[in-house]
């Protein structure tokens, strides 16, 4: 029995050693707001390109998970890219640092996220000759703005083309007709006066007092305008089963930058997983880290980065 146990331990040791050989992983702290994971190919050389991943809206950690879900999308993606010779850095959004740093909700703005992305770019510019920024969801907009400096390419993953206020108004018009007029008025007040008042109570989750400063900082940016300012190669990726971003948004981005590469995958959802069934399967996938990323995404990113 004892010999069997030692053989088992020996197997696990060799297995883990073999897995570790596929890539290197290190925790990097750039400043008090930015801490993340750098994953590099095991046989890294001086010419290895780097992708900096910027996460979606909300308190999303470096792996692509929030406090209510675990899908490990960007953890998986970083490992797959390292196996194909591409390094990556992914970091927790500063929302995870708020309590420890004594930051209040009303003190956070989208400009802070842009500053964090720019800091990450500046840090790695000294270490890598080729850097690509890849933004997911909200991170697409953040990445567009941050990518104006010292960047060799930009990847938009499930990014909107319209400004946030227009996206929300369109969603409300579809889901709760009538409330869209109240939302339009509230956003207009937010832009012109800095505060929205008198909106329908049903819209409280969007316009609550402490969230309004962040919303105001977000709606001042138009993704279509921001992406048109880039003079670098662009790849736009969109899934047909995305419940959060409509395909029309990525199509509009493509129209704005005609030279951009465009990848549309009909059965891919917001977190880059294949969905063959209904909305229930789609929702469940957010807590199913065993689901693999659709291979076409990995292939497209690798080809884009290596051009």
FENHU-V77315 format. One record per pair of residues at least 24 apart in sequence whose ideal C-beta (glycine too) atoms are under 6 Angstrom apart, sorted by the first residue. I is the first residue (numbers start at 0). J is the second residue. D is the distance in whole Angstrom. If there is no record, write none. Layout:
# FENHU-V77315
{{I:J:D} {I:J:D}}
This chain:
# FENHU-V77315
{{21:82:6} {22:81:4} {29:118:6} {29:119:6} {29:122:5} {32:93:4} {32:96:6} {32:115:6} {33:90:5} {33:115:5} {33:119:6} {35:61:5} {35:88:6} {35:89:5} {35:90:3} {36:61:6} {36:89:6} {37:88:5} {38:77:4} {38:81:5} {38:87:5} {39:86:4} {40:81:5} {40:84:5} {47:86:5} {48:85:6} {48:129:4} {48:304:5} {49:86:5} {49:123:6} {49:127:4} {49:130:5} {50:87:4} {50:131:5} {50:133:5} {51:88:5} {51:119:5} {51:132:5} {52:89:4} {52:133:5} {53:116:5} {53:134:4} {53:138:3} {53:141:5} {53:142:5} {54:92:6} {54:138:5} {55:135:5} {55:136:3} {55:137:5} {55:138:6} {56:136:6} {56:137:4} {58:94:4} {59:92:6} {60:91:5} {61:89:4} {61:90:5} {61:91:5} {68:285:4} {68:286:5} {69:286:6} {69:288:5} {70:270:5} {70:285:5} {70:288:5} {71:288:4} {72:270:5} {72:271:6} {75:292:5} {76:292:6} {79:297:5} {83:301:5} {85:304:6} {104:209:5} {105:209:4} {105:212:5} {107:213:5} {108:213:6} {108:216:4} {109:216:5} {109:217:5} {110:216:6} {112:141:5} {113:141:5} {113:144:5} {113:145:6} {116:141:5} {116:145:4} {117:145:5} {124:149:5} {131:304:5} {140:220:6} {140:222:5} {143:225:4} {143:226:5} {144:225:6} {150:231:6} {152:231:5} {152:232:4} {153:229:6} {153:231:6} {153:233:5} {154:234:5} {155:235:5} {156:236:5} {157:241:6} {157:244:5} {157:269:5} {159:222:6} {159:244:6} {159:248:5} {160:222:5} {160:223:5} {160:248:5} {160:251:4} {160:252:5} {162:218:6} {162:221:5} {163:217:5} {163:218:5} {164:218:4} {189:215:5} {223:255:5} {226:252:6} {226:255:6} {226:256:6} {227:255:5} {233:259:4} {234:260:5} {234:303:5} {235:259:5} {235:261:5} {236:262:5} {237:263:5} {238:264:5} {238:267:3} {238:268:5} {239:265:4} {240:266:6} {240:268:4} {240:274:4} {241:268:6} {241:269:5} {242:281:6} {243:269:5} {262:299:5} {264:293:6} {264:295:6} {267:293:5} {271:296:5}}
